[in-house]
Amino acid sequence: MAFFSKEKEIDNAPEVTIKEEPKKTTVKTSAATEISKNITIEGNISGTDSIKIEGTLIGNIEVNNVTIGKNGLVKGSIRAQKVSNAGRVEGDITCNDLNISQTGFVSNKIHSNILILSGEILGEILTETSINVTPTGKVQTTSLSSKRVTVNGTVEGRVIASELLEVGSNGLVNGEISVKNIKTDEGGRVIGSMAMYTEPTKKVAQKKQEVIEATIEED
């Protein structure tokens, strides 16, 4: 009869590796933060300082300043005072100043005060003051709205300029256009329908008419 020790059984036991699922967390920071290239973080980041992203962030950002390098990727929404993007953002951006460089790409909705675009946007755009599309800039949009719109690149979709639409010599605007004033340099192209911009009327709540019930008695 053969006997096997417990130590022998343990030595021959197969190794088991347990992998933990990544947890989504919210990181609060009060100092400058950097996500380096080839680093992926899943979670939300909020704070009062700045963040630089050369890697990948899957989550939302709410800080003062955001810089996204050409290798950077953000899958989530961004809220900040200033955003500079040379990488890729798949989500909404809400900020005061937005600069998208030639390698930058944004999909979804943008709401800013001032926007300078040298890259590409695929989505809805609302800028309170101005948008400047440089010669390398490309826009495909369901709605682009601003007081002043300057186009030296390409814009396709609905364009609303409440003060001025200026199309440079290299500019192309193709779509449904609503403008108060338009200026087109020699060589600039405007294709599609055009209408005069009118201020949206404020809806006034109508008072409900009072119905008075009356009974008429016959003599």
C-alpha positions in Angstrom: 0.0 0.0 0.0 1.4 3.4 -1.0 1.1 6.6 1.0 1.3 10.1 -0.3 2.1 13.0 1.9 0.1 16.2 1.9 3.3 18.1 0.8 3.5 15.9 -2.3 -0.2 16.7 -3.2 0.4 20.4 -2.8 3.5 20.3 -5.0 1.6 18.7 -7.8 -1.5 21.0 -7.6 -2.0 23.2 -10.6 -1.4 27.0 -10.1 -4.5 29.2 -10.2 -4.3 32.9 -10.9 -7.3 35.1 -10.0 -7.7 38.3 -12.0 -9.6 41.1 -10.4 -11.9 43.3 -12.6 -10.8 46.9 -12.8 -12.8 49.1 -10.5 -14.2 52.5 -11.6 -13.1 55.2 -9.3 -13.3 59.0 -9.0 -9.9 60.6 -8.4 -9.8 64.1 -6.9 -6.7 66.1 -7.5 -5.5 69.6 -6.5 -2.2 69.5 -8.4 -1.1 68.9 -12.0 -1.7 65.3 -13.1 -0.3 63.5 -16.1 -1.3 60.2 -17.7 1.7 59.0 -19.7 1.7 57.2 -23.0 0.7 53.5 -22.9 -1.1 54.0 -19.6 -4.8 53.3 -19.4 -7.0 54.6 -16.5 -10.6 53.8 -16.0 -12.5 56.3 -13.7 -13.5 59.9 -13.3 -11.1 62.7 -12.5 -12.0 66.0 -10.9 -10.0 68.8 -9.3 -9.0 72.4 -9.4 -5.7 72.3 -11.3 -4.7 70.8 -14.7 -4.3 67.4 -16.4 -2.2 66.3 -19.3 -3.2 63.1 -21.2 -0.8 61.2 -23.4 -2.4 57.8 -22.6 -6.0 56.6 -22.4 -8.7 57.8 -20.0 -12.0 56.1 -19.9 -14.1 58.4 -17.7 -15.2 62.0 -17.2 -12.9 64.9 -16.5 -13.8 68.1 -14.5 -10.7 70.3 -13.9 -9.5 73.8 -14.8 -7.2 73.0 -17.7 -7.0 69.9 -20.0 -4.2 69.1 -22.5 -4.5 66.1 -24.7 -1.4 65.0 -26.6 -1.5 63.5 -30.1 -1.4 60.0 -28.5 -4.1 60.8 -26.0 -7.6 59.3 -25.9 -10.5 60.3 -23.8 -13.7 58.3 -23.8 -16.0 60.5 -21.6 -17.2 64.1 -21.1 -14.9 67.0 -20.3 -15.8 70.1 -18.3 -13.0 72.7 -17.9 -12.0 76.4 -18.4 -9.5 75.6 -21.2 -9.1 72.5 -23.4 -6.3 71.9 -25.9 -6.7 68.8 -27.9 -4.2 67.2 -30.2 -5.5 63.6 -29.7 -9.0 62.1 -29.7 -12.0 62.8 -27.6 -15.1 60.6 -27.8 -17.6 62.6 -25.7 -19.0 66.0 -24.9 -16.8 69.0 -24.2 -18.0 72.0 -22.2 -15.4 74.8 -21.7 -14.6 78.5 -22.2 -11.6 78.2 -24.6 -11.2 75.2 -26.9 -8.3 74.7 -29.3 -8.2 71.6 -31.5 -5.0 71.2 -33.3 -4.4 69.6 -36.7 -4.2 66.0 -35.3 -7.1 66.5 -32.9 -10.5 64.9 -33.3 -13.7 65.3 -31.3 -17.0 63.5 -31.7 -20.3 64.3 -29.9 -21.3 67.8 -28.6 -19.2 70.9 -28.0 -20.3 73.9 -26.0 -17.7 76.7 -25.6 -17.2 80.4 -25.7 -14.4 80.5 -28.3 -13.3 77.6 -30.6 -10.2 77.4 -32.9 -10.3 74.3 -35.1 -7.4 73.0 -37.1 -8.5 69.3 -36.7 -11.8 67.5 -37.1 -15.1 67.6 -35.4 -18.0 65.2 -35.9 -21.0 66.4 -33.9 -23.0 69.3 -32.7 -21.3 72.7 -32.0 -22.4 75.7 -30.0 -20.0 78.5 -29.4 -21.2 81.7 -27.7 -18.8 84.2 -29.3 -16.8 82.8 -32.2 -15.5 79.7 -34.1 -12.5 79.8 -36.4 -12.1 76.9 -38.8 -8.5 77.1 -40.2 -7.5 75.7 -43.6 -6.9 72.2 -42.2 -10.1 72.2 -40.1 -13.0 69.9 -41.0 -16.5 69.9 -39.6 -19.4 67.5 -40.1 -22.3 68.7 -38.0 -26.1 68.6 -37.5 -25.8 72.1 -36.1 -23.0 74.7 -35.8 -24.1 77.9 -34.1 -22.2 81.0 -33.1 -22.2 84.8 -33.3 -19.2 84.9 -35.6 -18.2 82.0 -37.9 -15.0 82.1 -39.9 -14.3 79.3 -42.3 -11.0 78.7 -44.1 -11.5 74.9 -44.0 -14.5 72.8 -44.7 -17.9 72.8 -42.9 -20.7 70.5 -43.9 -24.1 70.7 -42.2 -26.4 73.3 -40.7 -24.7 76.6 -40.0 -26.2 79.5 -37.9 -24.3 82.8 -37.6 -26.2 85.4 -35.7 -23.8 88.2 -36.5 -21.4 87.2 -39.4 -20.4 84.3 -41.5 -17.0 84.9 -43.2 -15.7 82.4 -45.8 -12.1 82.7 -46.7 -10.5 82.0 -50.1 -9.9 78.3 -49.1 -13.2 77.9 -47.3 -16.1 75.7 -48.2 -19.5 75.8 -46.5 -22.0 73.2 -47.7 -25.5 72.9 -46.1 -28.4 74.8 -44.7 -27.2 78.2 -43.8 -28.8 80.9 -41.7 -26.9 84.2 -41.4 -27.4 87.9 -40.5 -24.4 89.0 -42.6 -22.0 87.2 -44.9 -18.6 87.9 -46.3 -17.0 85.7 -49.0 -13.5 86.1 -50.2 -12.5 85.3 -53.8 -12.2 81.6 -54.1 -14.5 80.8 -51.1 -17.5 78.6 -51.8 -20.9 78.5 -50.3 -23.2 75.7 -51.4 -26.7 74.9 -50.2 -29.8 76.9 -49.1 -29.4 80.3 -47.4 -31.8 82.2 -45.2 -31.7 85.5 -43.2 -31.1 84.9 -39.6 -33.8 86.1 -37.3 -33.7 86.3 -33.5 -35.8 83.5 -31.9 -39.0 84.9 -30.5 -39.7 84.4 -26.8 -42.7 82.4 -26.1 -45.3 84.2 -24.0 -47.5 82.1 -21.9 -51.1 82.6 -22.9 -53.6 83.2 -20.2 -56.3 80.6 -20.0 -59.7 81.9 -20.9 -62.2 81.7 -18.1 -65.4 79.9 -18.9 -68.4 81.3 -17.1 -71.3 79.0 -16.8 -74.7 80.8 -17.0 -78.3 79.6 -16.9 -80.8 81.6 -18.9 -84.2 81.6 -17.4 -87.1 82.0 -19.8 -90.0 84.2 -18.9 
